[in-house]
Amino acid sequence: MKILITGATGFVGKKLIQRLHEEKHELLILTRDPESATFNIPVHCDIKTWDPEKQPLSRTLMEGVDAVVNLAGENIAESRWDENQKEKIIQSRVASVSCLLNAMRAMDEKPKIFVSASAIGFYGDQGDAVLDENSVKGQGFLSSVCEQWENEIFKAKDLGIRTVVCRIGMVLGHDGGALNKMLPPFQLGVGGKLGSGAQWMSWIHIDDLVNMMIHSLETLSMNGIYNAVSLNPVRNREFTKLLGKVLNRPTIFTVQNLF
């Protein structure tokens, strides 16, 4: 397949590209910074410049594309959530999807499949409730972001395109993702649970997430929303204790939420 990918330079994107390259797919990468992408992406592929907030996406550029994978979005942990940052988080997701859809609408032969990231932030904090894909939206900023994001994504169904949304949990891997931000304080011996530590953490290993996305591309029966998480969530205090044990570091501190 010829697969177009946005958000390819992130932790998930780089792993996904490597796997798709190994499986001999033709890859087209859209990025704001092609020079940086050329340096960071682990395999050779076609890289084109694209800023969804500044320029439309050419129908010609997408000719021959069989599948689209959308991973674009401002990092929610990059800085504090003032009003400007909140707007960037929303627009970086909604605007990129809208731009992709506008290009797909203009195509004579549209892609067969659109796979897009979303997040389990859709559910908000619902305590000890067991949540699945049919559970209602939660409250708060992240829930609102995910709702707006998914509403835009599912407009692809109106174009006759099979659409899969992966609501991604905390992504773990040894060379990036959530652990990349967690490890430094733990390695310094000042790591600890977040607040009360009672909150649930639904996680997924990077390899499992990549496998799920590839399965979504290849499996015609997959359609709609899927929670991209492991079967076994843990409370934050349990995760903290285990991480401290693995690193042989104390976990006596309590960390306050900065956002």
Backbone hydrogen bonds in HBPLUS format (Angstrom, degrees):
<---DONOR---> <-ACCEPTOR-->    atom                        ^
c    i                          cat <-CA-CA->   ^        H-A-AA   ^      H-
h    n   atom  resd res      DA  || num        DHA   H-A  angle D-A-AA Bond
n    s   type  num  typ     dist DA aas  dist angle  dist       angle   num
A0026-GLU N   A0001-MET O   2.92 MM  25  6.11 153.3  1.99 151.3 158.2     1
A0066-ASP N   A0002-LYS O   2.81 MM  64  5.28 152.5  1.89 141.5 150.9     2
A0067-ALA N   A0002-LYS O   3.26 MM  65  6.58 150.8  2.35 153.8 154.9     3
A0003-ILE N   A0026-GLU O   2.78 MM  23  6.17 162.3  1.81 171.6 172.7     4
A0028-LEU N   A0003-ILE O   2.93 MM  25  6.10 161.6  1.96 151.3 150.6     5
A0004-LEU N   A0067-ALA O   2.89 MM  63  6.30 162.6  1.92 160.7 159.5     6
A0069-VAL N   A0004-LEU O   2.79 MM  65  6.19 162.7  1.82 165.0 171.1     7
A0005-ILE N   A0028-LEU O   2.86 MM  23  6.26 155.7  1.92 163.5 169.3     8
A0030-LEU N   A0005-ILE O   3.09 MM  25  6.34 166.2  2.11 159.1 160.9     9
A0006-THR N   A0069-VAL O   3.00 MM  63  6.49 156.0  2.06 160.6 167.6    10
A0071-LEU N   A0006-THR O   3.02 MM  65  5.47 143.3  2.16 114.8 124.8    11
A0014-LYS N   A0010-GLY O   3.01 MM   4  6.09 168.5  2.02 158.1 159.2    12
A0016-LEU N   A0012-VAL O   2.91 MM   4  6.10 160.3  1.95 157.3 163.6    13
A0017-ILE N   A0013-GLY O   2.89 MM   4  6.04 165.9  1.91 154.8 158.4    14
A0018-GLN N   A0014-LYS O   3.13 MM   4  6.27 158.9  2.18 141.9 147.3    15
A0019-ARG N   A0015-LYS O   3.19 MM   4  6.46 159.7  2.23 146.6 151.1    16
A0020-LEU N   A0016-LEU O   2.92 MM   4  6.16 168.4  1.94 159.4 162.7    17
A0021-HIS N   A0017-ILE O   2.85 MM   4  5.96 154.4  1.92 150.1 157.1    18
A0022-GLU N   A0018-GLN O   3.07 MM   4  6.29 153.1  2.15 141.5 148.5    19
A0023-GLU N   A0019-ARG O   3.07 MM   4  6.39 137.4  2.26 142.0 153.7    20
A0025-HIS N   A0020-LEU O   3.13 MM   5  5.68 170.6  2.13 157.5 154.7    21
A0024-LYS N   A0021-HIS O   2.96 MM   3  5.07 158.0  2.01 109.9 112.6    22
A0046-ASP N   A0027-LEU O   3.29 MM  19  6.30 147.1  2.41 161.9 155.0    23
A0029-ILE N   A0046-ASP O   2.74 MM  17  6.08 169.8  1.75 165.2 168.8    24
A0048-LYS N   A0029-ILE O   2.78 MM  19  6.08 168.5  1.79 173.4 176.1    25
A0031-THR N   A0048-LYS O   3.03 MM  17  6.39 156.2  2.09 162.6 170.2    26
A0050-TRP N   A0031-THR O   2.80 MM  19  5.22 151.9  1.88 125.6 129.7    27
A0037-ALA N   A0033-ASP O   2.98 MM   4  6.21 159.9  2.02 153.7 160.4    28
A0038-THR N   A0034-PRO O   2.87 MM   4  5.98 157.1  1.92 146.2 151.1    29
A0039-PHE N   A0035-GLU O   3.33 MM   4  6.58 146.9  2.44 138.1 146.1    30
A0039-PHE N   A0036-SER O   3.13 MM   3  5.18 122.0  2.49  94.8 109.1    31
A0040-ASN N   A0036-SER O   2.91 MM   4  6.16 150.3  2.00 149.0 158.0    32
A0041-ILE N   A0037-ALA O   2.80 MM   4  5.60 165.2  1.82 157.0 158.2    33
A0054-LYS N   A0051-ASP O   2.97 MM   3  5.49 162.1  2.01 120.0 125.9    34
A0055-GLN N   A0051-ASP O   2.99 MM   4  5.95 152.4  2.07 169.8 177.9    35
A0062-MET N   A0059-ARG O   3.07 MM   3  5.28 132.1  2.31  99.9 112.6    36
A0063-GLU N   A0060-THR O   3.20 MM   3  5.25 163.5  2.23 105.3 110.3    37
A0065-VAL N   A0062-MET O   3.05 MM   3  5.58 158.7  2.10 142.4 141.1    38
A0112-LYS N   A0066-ASP O   2.78 MM  46  5.62 147.1  1.88 139.5 144.0    39
A0068-VAL N   A0113-ILE O   2.98 MM  45  6.40 156.7  2.03 154.7 162.3    40
A0115-VAL N   A0068-VAL O   2.83 MM  47  6.20 166.3  1.85 169.2 170.9    41
A0070-ASN N   A0115-VAL O   2.83 MM  45  6.31 157.8  1.87 155.5 163.0    42
A0117-ALA N   A0070-ASN O   2.98 MM  47  6.28 161.2  2.01 176.5 173.7    43
A0078-GLU N   A0075-ASN O   3.31 MM   3  5.40 162.9  2.34 111.6 111.8    44
A0082-ASP N   A0080-ARG O   3.08 MM   2  5.96 131.0  2.33 104.5  91.0    45
A0086-LYS N   A0082-ASP O   2.95 MM   4  6.19 158.8  1.99 158.0 164.5    46
A0087-GLU N   A0083-GLU O   3.08 MM   4  6.28 156.1  2.14 143.8 149.5    47
A0088-LYS N   A0084-ASN O   3.04 MM   4  6.33 150.6  2.13 143.5 151.7    48
A0089-ILE N   A0085-GLN O   2.93 MM   4  6.19 156.1  1.99 150.6 156.6    49
A0090-ILE N   A0086-LYS O   3.07 MM   4  6.36 158.6  2.11 149.7 154.6    50
A0091-GLN N   A0087-GLU O   2.89 MM   4  6.00 174.0  1.89 156.0 157.0    51
A0092-SER N   A0088-LYS O   2.91 MM   4  5.75 157.0  1.96 144.4 150.6    52
A0093-ARG N   A0090-ILE O   3.09 MM   3  5.53 143.7  2.23 108.1 118.3    53
A0094-VAL N   A0090-ILE O   2.94 MM   4  6.15 171.5  1.94 166.9 165.0    54
A0095-ALA N   A0091-GLN O   2.88 MM   4  5.21 147.6  1.99 129.6 140.3    55
A0097-VAL N   A0093-ARG O   3.29 MM   4  6.50 162.9  2.32 147.6 151.9    56
A0098-SER N   A0094-VAL O   2.93 MM   4  6.11 164.8  1.96 153.3 158.2    57
A0099-CYS N   A0095-ALA O   2.97 MM   4  6.07 156.7  2.02 145.6 151.4    58
A0100-LEU N   A0096-SER O   3.07 MM   4  6.29 157.7  2.12 145.0 150.8    59
A0101-LEU N   A0097-VAL O   2.91 MM   4  6.17 161.9  1.95 155.4 160.3    60
A0102-ASN N   A0098-SER O   2.98 MM   4  6.21 154.5  2.05 147.2 153.8    61
A0103-ALA N   A0099-CYS O   3.23 MM   4  6.48 155.4  2.29 145.5 151.0    62
A0104-MET N   A0100-LEU O   2.96 MM   4  6.26 155.0  2.02 148.2 155.9    63
A0105-ARG N   A0101-LEU O   2.86 MM   4  6.05 152.6  1.93 151.8 158.5    64
A0106-ALA N   A0103-ALA O   3.21 MM   3  5.36 128.4  2.49  97.0 109.5    65
A0107-MET N   A0104-MET O   3.14 MM   3  5.20 153.5  2.22 102.5 110.6    66
A0162-ARG N   A0112-LYS O   3.17 MM  50  6.21 146.0  2.30 146.8 142.3    67
A0114-PHE N   A0162-ARG O   2.79 MM  48  6.19 157.1  1.85 165.1 171.9    68
A0164-VAL N   A0114-PHE O   2.92 MM  50  6.32 163.1  1.95 156.4 160.7    69
A0116-SER N   A0164-VAL O   2.92 MM  48  6.39 161.7  1.95 164.8 171.0    70
A0166-CYS N   A0116-SER O   2.97 MM  50  6.34 163.5  2.00 160.8 166.2    71
A0118-SER N   A0166-CYS O   2.80 MM  48  5.61 142.0  1.94 152.5 140.5    72
A0168-ILE N   A0118-SER O   3.20 MM  50  6.08 170.7  2.21 109.7 108.8    73
A0122-PHE N   A0119-ALA O   3.17 MM   3  6.15 166.3  2.19 121.4 123.3    74
A0120-ILE N   A0168-ILE O   3.14 MM  48  5.65 157.4  2.20 127.9 125.2    75
A0123-TYR N   A0120-ILE O   3.06 MM   3  5.89 157.7  2.11 123.3 125.9    76
A0124-GLY N   A0121-GLY O   3.10 MM   3  5.26 146.9  2.22 104.7 114.3    77
A0138-GLY N   A0122-PHE O   2.93 MM  16  6.17 174.2  1.94 145.3 146.3    78
A0129-ALA N   A0126-GLN O   3.21 MM   3  5.89 162.5  2.25 137.8 139.6    79
A0135-SER N   A0132-ASP O   2.97 MM   3  5.46 167.8  1.99 121.0 124.8    80
A0144-SER N   A0140-GLY O   3.17 MM   4  6.44 155.9  2.23 148.8 155.6    81
A0145-VAL N   A0141-PHE O   2.90 MM   4  6.23 156.1  1.96 154.4 161.6    82
A0146-CYS N   A0142-LEU O   2.99 MM   4  6.20 169.6  2.00 153.0 154.7    83
A0147-GLU N   A0143-SER O   3.01 MM   4  6.19 154.7  2.07 145.2 152.5    84
A0148-GLN N   A0144-SER O   3.03 MM   4  6.26 168.8  2.05 154.3 156.1    85
A0149-TRP N   A0145-VAL O   2.91 MM   4  6.05 161.6  1.94 153.5 159.5    86
A0150-GLU N   A0146-CYS O   2.87 MM   4  5.98 170.7  1.88 152.1 154.3    87
A0151-ASN N   A0147-GLU O   2.94 MM   4  6.05 157.7  1.99 149.0 155.7    88
A0152-GLU N   A0148-GLN O   3.22 MM   4  6.41 151.1  2.31 142.4 148.7    89
A0153-ILE N   A0149-TRP O   3.00 MM   4  6.31 159.1  2.04 148.0 154.5    90
A0154-PHE N   A0150-GLU O   2.97 MM   4  6.10 166.6  1.98 158.8 159.4    91
A0155-LYS N   A0152-GLU O   3.18 MM   3  5.55 160.9  2.22 110.1 115.8    92
A0156-ALA N   A0153-ILE O   3.08 MM   3  6.08 169.5  2.09 125.7 129.0    93
A0157-LYS N   A0154-PHE O   3.18 MM   3  5.55 150.3  2.27 104.8 112.0    94
A0158-ASP N   A0155-LYS O   3.13 MM   3  5.44 137.7  2.32 103.1 113.6    95
A0159-LEU N   A0156-ALA O   2.98 MM   3  5.24 149.0  2.07 104.4 114.3    96
A0161-ILE N   A0156-ALA O   3.33 MM   5  5.69 159.8  2.38 145.8 143.8    97
A0160-GLY N   A0157-LYS O   2.99 MM   3  5.13 161.3  2.02 109.5 113.1    98
A0224-GLY N   A0163-THR O   2.79 MM  61  5.99 174.3  1.79 161.3 159.6    99
A0165-VAL N   A0224-GLY O   2.80 MM  59  6.00 164.4  1.82 151.2 153.8   100
A0226-TYR N   A0165-VAL O   2.87 MM  61  6.19 152.3  1.95 168.5 177.7   101
A0167-ARG N   A0226-TYR O   2.83 MM  59  6.08 158.5  1.87 153.1 159.7   102
A0228-ALA N   A0167-ARG O   2.75 MM  61  5.45 156.7  1.80 127.4 135.2   103
A0169-GLY N   A0228-ALA O   3.22 MM  59  6.16 156.1  2.28 147.7 140.5   104
A0170-MET N   A0202-SER O   2.94 MM  32  6.25 155.3  2.01 152.6 150.4   105
A0204-ILE N   A0170-MET O   2.84 MM  34  6.09 146.3  1.95 158.4 154.0   106
A0178-ALA N   A0171-VAL O   3.11 MM   7  5.97 158.9  2.16 167.8 174.3   107
A0172-LEU N   A0204-ILE O   2.89 MM  32  6.12 161.7  1.92 150.5 155.8   108
A0206-ILE N   A0172-LEU O   2.84 MM  34  5.74 154.1  1.91 165.7 160.2   109
A0180-ASN N   A0177-GLY O   3.12 MM   3  5.55 135.9  2.33 107.4 118.6   110
A0181-LYS N   A0178-ALA O   3.13 MM   3  5.64 138.2  2.31 110.0 119.4   111
A0182-MET N   A0178-ALA O   3.12 MM   4  6.38 148.1  2.23 144.7 154.4   112
A0183-LEU N   A0179-LEU O   2.91 MM   4  5.71 167.8  1.92 155.3 155.0   113
A0186-PHE N   A0183-LEU O   3.01 MM   3  5.16 112.7  2.47 105.3 122.4   114
A0187-GLN N   A0183-LEU O   2.77 MM   4  5.88 162.4  1.80 169.6 175.8   115
A0188-LEU N   A0184-PRO O   3.07 MM   4  6.28 137.8  2.26 143.7 154.9   116
A0190-VAL N   A0185-PRO O   2.84 MM   5  5.21 154.3  1.91 163.1 156.3   117
A0189-GLY N   A0186-PHE O   2.96 MM   3  4.98 153.7  2.03 101.6 110.0   118
A0255-VAL N   A0193-LYS O   2.78 MM  62  6.00 173.8  1.79 164.8 166.9   119
A0197-GLY N   A0194-LEU O   3.04 MM   3  5.25 137.3  2.23 140.4 131.8   120
A0195-GLY N   A0255-VAL O   2.85 MM  60  5.89 153.8  1.92 150.9 159.8   121
A0237-ARG N   A0197-GLY O   2.91 MM  40  4.41 154.3  1.97 135.6 127.1   122
A0236-ASN N   A0199-GLN O   2.79 MM  37  5.71 147.5  1.90 162.1 172.5   123
A0201-MET N   A0234-VAL O   2.66 MM  33  5.35 150.7  1.74 151.8 161.2   124
A0234-VAL N   A0201-MET O   3.17 MM  33  5.35 158.0  2.22 140.3 141.0   125
A0230-SER N   A0203-TRP O   2.66 MM  27  5.87 155.4  1.72 169.0 164.0   126
A0208-ASP N   A0205-HIS O   2.98 MM   3  5.35 120.2  2.35 107.5 122.1   127
A0209-LEU N   A0205-HIS O   3.04 MM   4  6.38 155.7  2.10 156.1 163.8   128
A0210-VAL N   A0206-ILE O   2.99 MM   4  6.21 163.9  2.02 152.3 156.1   129
A0211-ASN N   A0207-ASP O   2.97 MM   4  6.15 158.7  2.01 143.7 150.0   130
A0212-MET N   A0208-ASP O   2.93 MM   4  6.12 151.0  2.02 142.3 150.2   131
A0213-MET N   A0209-LEU O   2.99 MM   4  6.30 155.0  2.06 150.2 156.5   132
A0214-ILE N   A0210-VAL O   2.99 MM   4  6.23 161.3  2.02 153.8 158.6   133
A0215-HIS N   A0211-ASN O   2.89 MM   4  6.04 156.4  1.94 146.0 153.2   134
A0216-SER N   A0212-MET O   2.91 MM   4  6.12 146.9  2.02 141.7 150.8   135
A0217-LEU N   A0213-MET O   3.07 MM   4  6.39 148.3  2.17 142.7 150.3   136
A0218-GLU N   A0214-ILE O   3.07 MM   4  6.31 149.3  2.17 146.8 154.9   137
A0219-THR N   A0215-HIS O   2.92 MM   4  5.76 131.8  2.16 148.8 158.3   138
A0222-MET N   A0219-THR O   3.14 MM   3  5.76 161.4  2.18 117.1 122.7   139
A0238-GLU N   A0235-ARG O   3.02 MM   3  5.34 124.7  2.34 104.9 118.9   140
A0239-PHE N   A0235-ARG O   3.03 MM   4  6.37 163.8  2.06 159.6 164.4   141
A0240-THR N   A0236-ASN O   2.85 MM   4  6.01 162.2  1.89 152.1 157.3   142
A0241-LYS N   A0237-ARG O   3.02 MM   4  6.11 158.7  2.07 138.8 144.3   143
A0242-LEU N   A0238-GLU O   3.00 MM   4  6.20 162.2  2.03 150.2 154.7   144
A0243-LEU N   A0239-PHE O   2.91 MM   4  6.11 162.6  1.94 152.9 157.8   145
A0244-GLY N   A0240-THR O   2.96 MM   4  6.15 161.1  2.00 150.1 155.2   146
A0245-LYS N   A0241-LYS O   2.99 MM   4  6.20 150.0  2.08 142.6 151.0   147
A0246-VAL N   A0242-LEU O   2.93 MM   4  6.21 160.8  1.97 154.1 158.3   148
A0247-LEU N   A0243-LEU O   3.04 MM   4  6.22 156.0  2.10 147.1 153.5   149
A0248-ASN N   A0244-GLY O   2.78 MM   4  5.65 110.3  2.27 133.6 150.9   150
A0249-ARG N   A0244-GLY O   2.83 MM   5  4.87 163.9  1.86 141.1 146.4   151
A0248-ASN N   A0245-LYS O   3.19 MM   3  4.84 145.2  2.31  91.8 102.1   152
